[in-house]
């Protein structure tokens, strides 16, 4: 408006020296359809108006608001001039176009706008089929009005102010994720408040020795998601906002442990679990004859003891190694060396004494071996046998006079007797027939070797066999 007034004042100044209005002697009509005033030579005049010819005429309003939603916009003069100020040389009319406010509303922020549309003209409305932003998806449904309301491209003839809504269906994104890249179901777009079903496999076999086992569903991301039954591999949840859930899995490893008696352990263990094994150090196959003795482990266990405690970090396949041992039992009245446990096909050495003192004047002499020694049973000590089975061997002895001992003791006895004889006073013995008879009755003969022994001895001084005392028979005199 200020610009228009300044322009009018400038034109008025330029016309100071022009002929006066009366001198021209003519007038022209100036008007517009909407009754808006004009500015003639700097003065506001009503519409319509008669003004002197060649006067400077300006529109008072280039844009005039009838209401907040209707307006008039100056577009030019009927003479073809487009400027808001002209010289009136002939009757002219100020031309205005009528515009109405059109508001486009939508849940999609990009579509919200307002435009001034020319009344009576056709306008075009356009939208995309869907918009995705921040986990939300907006799917086009329709326009609230128009000639093609169910198409994304719509046209409409505007006659009045209008509010046109682009109706979209709002959906939220649910992401169903998983650990270890396991494929799960349930990801997608859902209406707000819709119930979604998410499903994950209960087990995933990665190899014959490794698998994944479902543990639970957990909510991840910025928006917490309520999960009704998180421990079930198939569960439901209500989707209210963009969210994500993840299926958590535990890794399991196969543990196979064998022993001499078969399978000790064959089961799945969770990664990080403790594995404890306790096997016997000795297994009696045939008690006292055959046994198995723990030697170590073969495979994924490196312990040197039959009791193992470790943490499962990978598949374990191991075998407890036992060696077989045979029992060698040696029996000897004189004692022997060699009894014990031996590895199969090993060599055992049996050593029993060849001679051992048995009793006074007698000794035990190794005769032979008997038992599980085969052709070697007649061999003298030491006896070497091959332990290809459990064995029992006995050393057999025979009793022989110990001539050396007898000679030594006889010599000593003779020496003592001689010394005693010569040291004792001599007496002339008197014959005593009764005593001679008694002396004869005090001797006894050995039934084994026939040696004469005193009745005071219980064993024969020659062979060592027990002496049997004769029984005294008393004959009753019935005379």
Buried (B, 14 or more C-beta within 10 A) or exposed (E): EEEBBEBBEEBBEEBEEEEEBEEEEEBBEBBBEEEBBBBBBBEEBEBEBEBBBBBBBBBBBBEBEEEEBBBBBBEBBEEEEEEBBBBBEEBBBBBBBBBBBBBBBBBBEEBEEEEBBEBEEEBEBEBBEBBEEEBBBBBBEBBBEBEEBEBBEBBBEBEEBBEBBBBBBEBBBBBBBBBEEBEBEBBBBBEEEBEBEBBBBEEBEEEEBBBBBBBBBBBBBEEEBEBEEBEBBBBEBBBBBBBBBBBBBBBBBBBBBBBBEEEBBEEBBEEEBEBEBEBBEEBEBEEEBBBBBBEBBEBBBEBEEBEBEBEBEEBBBBBBBBEBBBBBBBBBEBEBBBBEBBEEEBEBEBBBBBEBEBBEBBBBBBEBBBBBBEEBBEBEBEBEBBBEEBBBBBBBBEBBBBEEBBEEBEEEEEEEEEEEEEEEEEEEEEEEEEEEEEEEEEEBBBEBBEBEBEEEEEBBBBBBBEBEEEEEEEEEEEE
